[in-house]
């Protein structure tokens, strides 16, 4: 019989109590910290379906993007309708607010969940991956950019991320963007024989995307091409300088006029955070303004800016893994006491929300259960046997100090002890 295995590029994540540097632990911890940060910015959570009408992504992400051309997980359902596993989160958020008729309101949303792209798996990149995102809707260019960059700086600080650069650029207002695209096209068309097929296609559909080319020959040609900063208005350039100057002490920010991002819906301010610690694929979050997307998908005019965060890549950079919770291993050393002892553990859990109490369910000696508690990195072992239950006491053993003595506490002392654990 053929062995059943997970699909290529799709991994299982199982928490490992014994190894805090484990991949799954890093991902879970990163997600936990992000949720806390989003809450401090008073951002509301939004959850959208994993499956969407395929046309949503073709209309939003763009037919010229690699995502639509090569990476969509699309198939026909039982009604012969083309549906797609979402490759990114922004389009689904905008579809949702249009459908709920709140596309004329100001909102701040965050999301977190799995996405799918059919691409070659590599370090920090999988076919099913976790992505968090923030969408700030209904705010014109200016103040919302500062909010987004503030969130990025908070993420870097909370996770102890080093060797990070936040690249920022501006794609121009409609008039300056059009002028630049025409200038770039006029420069590249006579040299089209030196461009690869993909870049020629981009030149005819979205010239800005040529700047994002992976071809070394194209990048060499672009060294002499017109520069977007020569076409930007003073207002656009001032915004870049404002963002950089405001957060220069918090983040390493670099104005990079070659940055365009890979999706067709971006307009105006764009950004990307990279770290040399990730190797060649060095970006771990990015985004920008997309003021036209809501109307493009059938909604109202809605200025918007957002970002997407690759959880797997971000977790690889996390330097401050520290779960601020205390684990107590609750050890019962007589099977006759289980129901009464479980009730005690249940009552103790409600005293302090920053502790975890793990009642060891398996049979075994006290020695083996203490060994298990140490393996799980428990801070304390609470031991209860027949004598302790009769006298309403619990033995408390610190597992952080090998030389510590066991202490016998009554229930009221235990409750006070737990309340004071930080």
C-alpha positions as CSV (number, residue, x, y, z in Angstrom):
1,X,0.0,0.0,0.0
2,X,1.3,3.4,-0.9
3,X,2.5,5.5,2.0
4,X,0.3,8.6,2.6
5,X,2.4,11.8,3.0
6,X,1.8,15.5,3.1
7,X,1.9,17.3,-0.3
8,X,5.0,19.0,-1.5
9,X,5.5,22.4,0.1
10,X,2.9,21.8,2.8
11,X,4.1,21.2,6.3
12,X,2.7,20.0,9.6
13,X,3.3,22.3,12.6
14,X,3.4,20.6,16.0
15,X,4.3,22.5,19.2
16,X,7.5,21.2,20.8
17,X,7.6,22.0,24.6
18,X,11.2,20.6,24.9
19,X,12.8,22.7,22.1
20,X,11.8,26.3,22.2
21,X,13.8,27.0,19.0
22,X,11.6,24.5,17.0
23,X,10.1,25.8,13.7
24,X,6.5,25.3,14.9
25,X,7.2,27.1,18.2
26,X,8.8,30.0,16.3
27,X,5.7,30.3,14.0
28,X,3.2,30.1,16.9
29,X,5.1,32.6,18.9
30,X,5.4,35.0,16.0
31,X,1.7,34.8,15.4
32,X,1.0,35.4,19.1
33,X,3.1,38.6,19.2
34,X,1.6,40.0,16.0
35,X,-1.9,39.6,17.4
36,X,-0.9,41.5,20.5
37,X,0.6,44.3,18.4
38,X,-2.5,44.6,16.2
39,X,-4.6,44.8,19.3
40,X,-2.5,47.7,20.7
41,X,-3.2,49.6,17.5
42,X,-7.0,49.0,17.9
43,X,-7.2,47.1,14.7
44,X,-10.2,44.8,14.2
45,X,-9.8,41.2,13.1
46,X,-11.4,40.0,9.8
47,X,-11.6,36.4,8.5
48,X,-12.4,35.6,4.9
49,X,-12.9,32.2,3.2
50,X,-10.0,30.2,2.0
51,X,-11.8,29.7,-1.3
52,X,-12.8,32.5,-3.6
53,X,-14.2,33.0,-7.1
54,X,-11.1,32.8,-9.4
55,X,-12.0,36.0,-11.1
56,X,-11.4,38.0,-7.9
57,X,-7.7,37.4,-8.1
58,X,-7.4,37.8,-11.8
59,X,-9.1,41.2,-11.6
60,X,-7.2,42.4,-8.5
61,X,-3.7,40.9,-8.6
62,X,-3.4,41.3,-12.4
63,X,-3.1,39.0,-15.3
64,X,0.6,40.0,-15.7
65,X,1.6,38.8,-12.3
66,X,3.4,35.5,-11.7
67,X,0.8,34.6,-9.1
68,X,-2.1,34.6,-11.7
69,X,0.0,33.2,-14.5
70,X,1.7,30.3,-12.7
71,X,0.9,30.0,-9.0
72,X,-2.9,29.9,-8.5
73,X,-4.4,26.7,-7.0
74,X,-7.5,26.8,-9.1
75,X,-10.1,24.1,-10.0
76,X,-13.6,23.6,-11.2
77,X,-16.2,22.8,-8.5
78,X,-19.2,20.6,-8.9
79,X,-21.2,23.4,-10.5
80,X,-18.4,23.9,-13.1
81,X,-17.4,27.2,-11.4
82,X,-13.7,28.1,-11.3
83,X,-12.6,28.6,-7.7
84,X,-9.2,29.4,-6.2
85,X,-7.4,28.9,-2.9
86,X,-6.5,32.4,-1.9
87,X,-2.9,33.4,-2.8
88,X,-3.0,36.6,-0.8
89,X,-5.4,38.4,1.6
90,X,-6.1,42.0,0.4
91,X,-8.4,41.1,-2.5
92,X,-10.6,39.0,-0.2
93,X,-10.8,41.8,2.4
94,X,-12.0,44.3,-0.3
95,X,-14.4,41.8,-1.7
96,X,-15.8,41.3,1.8
97,X,-16.4,45.0,2.6
98,X,-18.0,45.5,-0.8
99,X,-20.4,42.6,-0.2
100,X,-21.2,43.8,3.4
101,X,-21.8,47.4,2.0
102,X,-19.2,49.0,4.3
103,X,-16.9,50.2,1.5
104,X,-17.8,53.8,2.2
105,X,-16.5,53.6,5.8
106,X,-13.1,54.0,7.4
107,X,-11.8,50.8,8.9
108,X,-8.6,49.1,10.1
109,X,-8.5,45.3,9.8
110,X,-6.0,42.6,10.4
111,X,-6.1,39.0,9.3
112,X,-4.0,35.9,9.8
113,X,-4.3,32.5,8.0
114,X,-3.1,30.1,5.4
115,X,-2.5,31.1,1.7
116,X,-1.6,28.9,-1.2
117,X,0.8,29.5,-4.2
118,X,2.1,26.8,-6.5
119,X,5.8,27.6,-6.5
120,X,9.1,25.9,-5.8
121,X,9.5,25.4,-2.1
122,X,12.6,26.9,-0.5
123,X,13.8,28.4,2.8
124,X,10.9,30.3,4.3
125,X,8.7,29.7,1.4
126,X,6.1,27.0,1.1
127,X,3.1,26.2,-1.2
128,X,0.8,26.5,1.8
129,X,2.1,29.3,4.0
130,X,0.8,31.5,6.8
131,X,0.3,35.2,6.1
132,X,-0.7,38.1,8.4
133,X,-1.9,41.4,7.0
134,X,-3.1,44.8,7.9
135,X,-5.5,46.9,5.8
136,X,-6.2,50.5,6.6
137,X,-9.2,51.6,4.6
138,X,-10.8,55.0,4.0
139,X,-7.8,57.2,4.8
140,X,-6.1,59.4,2.2
141,X,-2.4,59.3,1.6
142,X,-0.4,60.8,4.5
143,X,-1.2,59.8,8.0
144,X,-2.0,56.2,7.2
145,X,1.5,55.7,5.9
146,X,2.9,56.7,9.3
147,X,0.5,54.2,11.0
148,X,1.7,51.3,8.8
149,X,5.4,52.1,9.3
150,X,4.8,52.5,13.1
151,X,3.4,49.0,13.1
152,X,6.4,47.6,11.2
153,X,8.8,49.3,13.7
154,X,6.8,47.7,16.6
155,X,7.0,44.3,15.0
156,X,10.8,44.5,14.5
157,X,11.3,45.6,18.1
158,X,8.9,43.1,19.7
159,X,10.6,40.2,17.8
160,X,14.2,41.4,18.2
161,X,14.7,41.5,14.4
162,X,18.2,42.6,13.4
163,X,19.9,43.5,10.1
164,X,16.6,44.8,8.7
165,X,16.1,47.5,6.1
166,X,12.7,49.0,5.4
167,X,12.8,50.1,1.7
168,X,10.2,52.7,0.7
169,X,9.3,54.3,-2.6
170,X,6.5,56.2,-4.3
171,X,4.9,55.2,-7.7
172,X,3.6,58.7,-8.2
173,X,0.1,60.1,-8.6
174,X,-1.8,59.2,-11.7
175,X,-0.3,61.9,-13.9
176,X,3.3,61.5,-13.0
177,X,3.0,57.7,-13.1
178,X,1.6,57.8,-16.6
179,X,4.4,60.2,-17.7
180,X,7.0,57.9,-16.2
181,X,5.5,54.7,-17.7
182,X,5.5,56.4,-21.2
183,X,9.2,57.5,-20.8
184,X,10.2,54.0,-19.6
185,X,8.4,52.4,-22.5
186,X,9.9,54.7,-25.0
187,X,13.4,53.9,-23.6
188,X,12.9,50.1,-23.6
189,X,11.0,49.5,-26.8
190,X,14.1,50.0,-29.1
191,X,15.9,47.6,-26.8
192,X,13.2,45.0,-26.7
193,X,15.3,42.4,-28.6
194,X,17.5,42.2,-25.5
195,X,14.7,41.7,-23.1
196,X,13.3,38.3,-22.2
197,X,9.7,37.3,-23.2
198,X,8.3,38.0,-19.7
199,X,9.7,41.5,-19.6
200,X,8.4,42.3,-23.1
201,X,4.9,41.2,-21.9
202,X,5.2,43.5,-18.8
203,X,6.4,46.4,-21.0
204,X,3.1,46.2,-23.0
205,X,0.8,45.7,-20.0
206,X,2.4,47.3,-16.9
207,X,5.8,48.9,-17.7
208,X,6.6,49.5,-14.0
209,X,6.8,45.8,-13.4
210,X,9.9,45.6,-15.7
211,X,11.8,47.4,-12.8
212,X,11.1,44.2,-10.8
213,X,12.7,41.9,-13.4
214,X,14.8,39.0,-12.2
215,X,16.8,39.1,-15.5
216,X,20.4,40.3,-15.1
217,X,20.4,41.6,-18.7
218,X,17.3,43.6,-18.1
219,X,18.7,45.1,-14.9
220,X,21.8,46.1,-16.7
221,X,19.8,47.9,-19.4
222,X,17.7,49.6,-16.6
223,X,20.8,51.3,-15.2
224,X,20.5,53.9,-18.0
225,X,16.7,54.1,-18.0
226,X,14.7,57.1,-16.8
227,X,14.3,57.2,-13.0
228,X,10.9,57.4,-11.4
229,X,12.1,60.1,-8.9
230,X,12.6,62.5,-11.7
231,X,8.8,62.3,-12.4
232,X,7.5,62.4,-8.8
233,X,5.8,65.5,-7.5
234,X,7.2,67.4,-4.5
235,X,4.2,66.1,-2.5
236,X,5.2,62.4,-3.2
237,X,8.9,63.1,-2.4
238,X,8.0,64.9,0.8
239,X,6.0,62.0,2.0
240,X,9.0,59.7,1.6
241,X,11.2,62.0,3.5
242,X,8.5,62.5,6.2
243,X,8.2,58.8,6.8
244,X,12.0,58.3,6.8
245,X,12.6,61.2,9.2
246,X,9.8,60.3,11.6
247,X,11.0,56.8,12.2
248,X,14.7,57.0,11.5
249,X,15.5,56.3,15.1
250,X,13.1,53.3,15.2
251,X,13.8,51.6,11.9
252,X,16.6,51.5,9.3
253,X,14.7,53.1,6.4
254,X,16.0,53.5,2.9
255,X,14.4,55.4,0.0
256,X,14.7,53.0,-2.9
257,X,13.4,54.3,-6.2
258,X,13.7,50.9,-7.9
259,X,11.1,49.3,-5.6
260,X,7.8,48.7,-7.3
261,X,6.3,45.5,-5.6
262,X,4.9,42.6,-7.6
263,X,1.1,43.1,-7.7
264,X,-0.7,45.3,-10.2
265,X,-3.1,47.0,-7.8
266,X,-0.4,49.1,-6.0
267,X,-0.5,52.9,-6.4
268,X,1.5,55.6,-4.6
269,X,3.5,54.7,-1.5
270,X,5.1,51.2,-1.5
271,X,7.4,49.5,0.9
272,X,9.3,46.2,1.6
273,X,11.2,45.0,4.7
274,X,14.2,42.9,4.0
275,X,16.9,41.2,6.1
276,X,20.3,39.9,5.1
277,X,19.8,37.0,7.6
278,X,17.3,35.4,5.2
279,X,19.7,35.0,2.2
280,X,18.7,35.6,-1.4
281,X,14.9,35.7,-0.7
282,X,15.3,38.4,1.8
283,X,11.8,40.1,2.0
284,X,9.6,39.2,5.0
285,X,6.9,41.8,4.7
286,X,5.7,44.4,2.1
287,X,2.8,46.4,0.8
288,X,1.7,49.8,-0.2
289,X,-1.2,52.0,-1.2
290,X,-4.0,50.6,-3.5
291,X,-6.5,53.4,-3.9
292,X,-8.1,52.1,-7.0
293,X,-8.8,48.4,-6.0
294,X,-12.1,48.8,-4.3
295,X,-13.7,50.6,-7.3
296,X,-12.0,48.2,-9.7
297,X,-13.8,45.3,-7.9
298,X,-17.2,47.0,-8.2
299,X,-17.2,49.0,-4.9
300,X,-16.9,52.7,-4.1
301,X,-13.9,55.0,-4.3
302,X,-11.9,54.0,-1.2
303,X,-8.3,55.1,-0.5
304,X,-6.5,52.2,1.1
305,X,-3.1,51.0,2.2
306,X,-2.0,47.6,3.5
307,X,0.8,45.1,4.1
308,X,1.3,41.4,4.1
309,X,3.7,39.6,6.4
310,X,5.2,36.2,5.7
311,X,5.0,34.4,9.0
312,X,7.5,31.6,8.1
313,X,10.1,34.1,7.0
314,X,9.4,36.4,9.9
315,X,9.7,33.6,12.4
316,X,13.2,32.8,11.0
317,X,14.3,36.2,12.1
318,X,12.8,36.1,15.6
319,X,15.5,36.6,18.2
320,X,13.4,37.2,21.4
321,X,11.5,33.9,21.7
322,X,10.1,34.0,25.2
323,X,6.6,32.9,26.0
324,X,5.5,34.9,28.9
325,X,3.7,32.1,30.6
326,X,4.6,29.7,33.4
327,X,4.0,26.0,33.1
328,X,3.1,23.9,36.1
329,X,3.1,20.1,35.8
330,X,0.3,18.7,38.0
331,X,1.3,15.2,39.1
332,X,-1.2,12.7,40.6
333,X,0.5,9.7,42.2
334,X,-2.6,7.6,42.9
335,X,-5.2,6.5,40.4
336,X,-7.8,6.5,43.1
337,X,-7.6,10.3,43.4
338,X,-7.9,11.3,39.8
339,X,-11.4,12.8,39.8
340,X,-10.9,14.9,43.0
341,X,-7.4,16.0,41.9
342,X,-8.6,17.0,38.5
343,X,-11.2,19.2,40.2
344,X,-8.5,20.9,42.2
345,X,-6.4,21.5,39.0
346,X,-9.5,22.9,37.3
347,X,-10.1,25.4,40.2
348,X,-6.5,26.5,40.2
349,X,-6.4,27.3,36.5
350,X,-8.9,30.1,37.0
351,X,-6.7,32.0,39.5
352,X,-4.0,33.3,37.2
353,X,-4.5,33.6,33.4
354,X,-0.7,33.8,32.8
355,X,0.0,30.2,34.0
356,X,-0.6,26.8,32.3
357,X,-1.4,23.7,34.3
358,X,-0.7,20.4,32.6
359,X,-2.2,17.5,34.4
360,X,-0.1,14.5,33.5
361,X,-2.6,11.9,32.2
362,X,-0.3,8.9,31.7
363,X,0.5,6.2,34.2
364,X,4.0,6.0,35.6
365,X,6.2,6.5,38.6
366,X,6.8,9.9,40.3
367,X,10.3,9.9,38.9
368,X,9.2,9.4,35.3
369,X,6.6,12.1,35.7
370,X,9.1,14.5,37.1
371,X,11.4,13.6,34.1
372,X,8.5,14.5,31.8
373,X,7.9,17.8,33.6
374,X,11.5,18.8,33.1
375,X,11.4,17.8,29.4
376,X,8.4,20.0,29.0
377,X,10.3,23.0,30.6
378,X,7.8,23.2,33.4
379,X,8.8,25.7,36.1
380,X,7.0,23.9,39.0
381,X,5.7,20.4,39.8
382,X,2.6,20.2,41.9
383,X,2.5,16.7,43.4
384,X,-0.6,15.3,45.1
385,X,-1.1,11.8,46.6
386,X,-3.5,10.2,49.1
387,X,-1.9,11.8,52.2
388,X,-1.9,15.3,50.5
389,X,-5.5,15.0,49.5
390,X,-6.6,13.9,53.1
391,X,-4.8,16.9,54.6
392,X,-5.7,19.2,51.7
393,X,-2.1,19.9,50.9
394,X,0.0,19.9,47.7
395,X,3.7,19.3,47.4
396,X,5.4,22.1,45.4
397,X,8.8,21.5,43.7
398,X,10.7,24.1,41.8
399,X,12.1,22.7,38.6
400,X,14.2,25.8,37.8
401,X,16.6,25.2,40.7
402,X,18.0,21.7,41.2
403,X,18.9,22.4,44.8
404,X,15.5,23.7,45.9
405,X,13.6,21.9,48.6
406,X,10.1,20.5,48.2
407,X,7.5,22.6,50.0
408,X,4.2,21.5,51.4
409,X,1.4,24.0,51.0
410,X,-2.3,23.9,51.9
411,X,-4.9,24.9,49.3
412,X,-5.2,28.6,50.4
413,X,-1.3,28.9,50.3
414,X,-1.3,27.4,46.8
415,X,-3.9,29.8,45.6
416,X,-1.8,32.7,47.0
417,X,1.3,31.2,45.4
418,X,-0.3,31.0,42.0
419,X,-1.7,34.5,42.2
420,X,1.8,35.9,42.6
421,X,3.3,34.1,39.7
422,X,4.3,36.6,37.0
